[in-house]
Amino acid sequence: MAMTATRTGWLRRAEITLWVMVAAALLFRALPPREIGRVAWDAPAPDFSLRSLEGERIGLGRMEGQVVLVDFWATWCPPCRQEMPGFQAVYDDYRARGFSVVGVAMDVGGPALVEALPRSFLVDRQGRMRRRVSGVFSEGTLRQAVEELLAEEAS
């Protein structure tokens, strides 16, 4: 009889734990993606030089005077693909005012090469790093940050 009561208590705890896990999973899937790790600072952004898809050299040094989003992404990264349409929309709306996007593909070496993708950096017109986002950089948040930097530097 004691064995049956212990077994019933264990099964009840296991069932409750399972339902809590199911509820947490459903809640996680229902909530919109959130940005994590957003940090603002004024350190100079390190210059870099990469080849574009067209074979030309690009880097922050050549983009002085622009607000630049530098995004590290990969084709195997679902959140990376999720944020791309928003990046394109913000770029289309602000490129005439001095906003550029540099996407750095991290596909070589596969997912083990870089642990946290996507990772994005927003650089102001003076070449200072102003935002870092690890995870999805939503279109609305990017749009607001670009607006602030464009307005800040126009005055």
HELIX and SHEET records of a PDB file:
HELIX    1   1 ALA A    2  ALA A   30  1                                  29    
HELIX    2   2 LEU A   60  MET A   63  5                                   4    
HELIX    3   3 PRO A   78  TYR A   94  1                                  17    
HELIX    4   4 ARG A   95  ARG A   97  5                                   3    
HELIX    5   5 GLU A  139  ALA A  154  1                                  16    
SHEET    1   A 5 ILE A  36  VAL A  39  0                                        
SHEET    2   A 5 MET A 129  SER A 134 -1                                        
SHEET    3   A 5 ARG A 119  VAL A 123 -1                                        
SHEET    4   A 5 VAL A  67  TRP A  73 -1                                        
SHEET    5   A 5 PHE A  99  ALA A 105  1                                        
SHEET    1   B 2 LEU A  50  ARG A  51  0                                        
SHEET    2   B 2 ARG A  57  ILE A  58 -1                                        
END                                                                             
